[in-house]
Amino acid sequence: MATKLVSFWKLVQVELQGKYSTQRVQALFKYHDYVSSLRVFLVLLVTPLPCFLLILAVDEVPLRPISEGVHSSQLFFVRAFVCFWIASITAYGQIKHIVPPAPLSNAKIIYLSGIVAGITVGVMYALTLVIGKLVLILKYGRCVSTW
């Protein structure tokens, strides 16, 4: 077990692989010679749009006033679930590309992200029920509690 853990740890260390920087720099020069500046500009302009659209869609969910109590704020917890689910999918997606031998299929990423989001929102809801006066603010995927 310890040997597998050590070999996995060495595998995920980019600096120990020795071939990362040379190949990536050569690929960057090849890309630079092949692609026009207009295309690079358009890619840089369009790349963040899906994230912005997701943020706008999540922020458009109408929330009930906190003064109406926890039980009237179900949409807040649905919104929190969606935010944590998307954040988990992106994190697992990065892990999948950084650590290629990690056994993460797309279906597994979606499934595990749902579990993480469900547990997180469940704990948030339980804490809200226990404390009662907790005001939860969800902004850009982060949950911040204030009194």
C-alpha positions as CSV (number, residue, x, y, z in Angstrom):
1,M,0.0,0.0,0.0
2,A,2.8,2.5,0.9
3,T,4.7,1.6,-2.3
4,K,1.7,2.4,-4.4
5,L,1.1,5.6,-2.6
6,V,4.8,6.7,-3.1
7,S,4.7,5.7,-6.8
8,F,1.5,7.6,-7.3
9,W,2.9,10.7,-5.5
10,K,6.0,10.6,-7.8
11,L,3.7,10.2,-10.8
12,V,1.7,13.4,-10.1
13,Q,4.8,15.5,-9.6
14,V,5.3,17.4,-12.9
15,E,8.9,18.5,-12.1
16,L,9.9,14.8,-11.6
17,Q,8.8,13.8,-15.1
18,G,11.5,15.9,-16.9
19,K,9.8,16.2,-20.2
20,Y,7.0,18.6,-19.4
21,S,8.6,22.0,-20.2
22,T,10.5,21.1,-23.4
23,Q,7.6,19.5,-25.1
24,R,5.2,22.2,-24.1
25,V,7.4,25.0,-25.2
26,Q,7.9,23.3,-28.6
27,A,4.1,22.9,-28.9
28,L,3.6,26.6,-28.1
29,F,6.1,27.7,-30.8
30,K,4.4,25.4,-33.3
31,Y,1.0,26.8,-32.3
32,H,2.3,30.4,-32.6
33,D,3.6,29.7,-36.1
34,Y,0.4,28.0,-37.2
35,V,-2.4,30.2,-35.8
36,S,-3.2,33.8,-36.6
37,S,-3.4,36.5,-34.0
38,L,-7.1,37.1,-34.6
39,R,-7.9,33.5,-33.8
40,V,-5.8,33.7,-30.6
41,F,-7.7,36.9,-29.6
42,L,-11.1,35.3,-30.3
43,V,-10.2,32.2,-28.4
44,L,-9.1,34.3,-25.4
45,L,-12.3,36.4,-25.7
46,V,-14.7,33.4,-26.0
47,T,-13.1,31.0,-23.5
48,P,-14.5,32.6,-20.3
49,L,-18.0,33.0,-21.7
50,P,-19.4,29.7,-20.5
51,C,-18.3,30.5,-16.9
52,F,-19.8,33.9,-17.1
53,L,-23.1,32.5,-18.4
54,L,-23.2,29.9,-15.6
55,I,-22.6,32.6,-13.0
56,L,-25.4,34.7,-14.5
57,A,-27.8,31.8,-14.6
58,V,-27.1,30.9,-11.0
59,D,-27.5,34.5,-9.8
60,E,-30.8,34.8,-11.6
61,V,-32.5,32.3,-9.3
62,P,-35.0,34.3,-7.2
63,L,-34.3,33.9,-3.5
64,R,-36.8,34.4,-0.6
65,P,-36.0,36.8,2.2
66,I,-34.1,35.1,5.0
67,S,-36.6,36.6,7.4
68,E,-39.1,34.0,6.2
69,G,-37.1,31.3,7.7
70,V,-35.0,28.4,6.6
71,H,-37.8,26.3,5.2
72,S,-38.8,29.0,2.7
73,S,-35.2,29.1,1.2
74,Q,-35.2,25.8,-0.7
75,L,-34.0,27.5,-3.9
76,F,-31.0,28.8,-2.0
77,F,-29.9,25.2,-1.3
78,V,-30.7,24.1,-4.9
79,R,-28.6,27.0,-6.1
80,A,-25.8,26.1,-3.7
81,F,-26.0,22.4,-4.9
82,V,-25.6,23.5,-8.5
83,C,-22.6,25.8,-7.7
84,F,-20.8,23.1,-5.7
85,W,-21.6,20.5,-8.4
86,I,-20.1,22.7,-11.1
87,A,-17.1,23.6,-9.0
88,S,-16.5,19.9,-8.3
89,I,-16.8,18.9,-11.9
90,T,-14.2,21.4,-12.9
91,A,-11.9,20.3,-10.1
92,Y,-12.2,16.6,-11.0
93,G,-11.7,17.5,-14.7
94,Q,-8.4,19.2,-13.9
95,I,-7.4,16.2,-11.8
96,K,-8.2,13.9,-14.8
97,H,-5.9,15.8,-17.1
98,I,-3.1,16.4,-14.5
99,V,-3.0,12.8,-13.4
100,P,-3.8,10.7,-16.5
101,P,-3.6,7.3,-14.7
102,A,-6.3,8.4,-12.2
103,P,-9.4,6.2,-13.1
104,L,-11.8,9.1,-13.7
105,S,-14.3,8.7,-16.5
106,N,-16.7,11.6,-17.4
107,A,-19.6,9.7,-15.8
108,K,-17.6,9.1,-12.7
109,I,-16.7,12.8,-12.5
110,I,-20.3,13.8,-12.7
111,Y,-21.4,11.1,-10.2
112,L,-18.6,12.0,-7.6
113,S,-19.3,15.7,-8.0
114,G,-22.9,15.1,-7.2
115,I,-22.0,13.3,-4.1
116,V,-19.6,16.1,-3.0
117,A,-22.2,18.8,-3.7
118,G,-24.9,16.8,-1.9
119,I,-22.8,16.3,1.2
120,T,-21.7,19.9,1.3
121,V,-25.3,21.3,0.9
122,G,-26.6,18.7,3.4
123,V,-24.1,19.9,6.0
124,M,-25.0,23.5,5.2
125,Y,-28.7,22.8,5.6
126,A,-28.1,20.9,8.9
127,L,-26.1,23.7,10.3
128,T,-28.7,26.2,9.3
129,L,-31.4,24.1,11.0
130,V,-29.3,23.8,14.2
131,I,-28.1,27.4,14.4
132,G,-31.3,28.9,13.0
133,K,-30.1,32.4,12.6
134,L,-27.3,31.7,10.3
135,V,-27.3,33.8,7.1
136,L,-25.7,32.0,4.2
137,I,-24.4,33.9,1.2
138,L,-23.4,32.0,-1.8
139,K,-21.4,34.1,-4.3
140,Y,-19.4,32.6,-7.2
141,G,-19.3,29.1,-5.7
142,R,-18.1,30.1,-2.3
143,C,-20.2,29.9,0.8
144,V,-19.6,32.5,3.4
145,S,-21.5,32.6,6.7
146,T,-22.2,35.8,8.5
147,W,-24.1,36.4,11.7
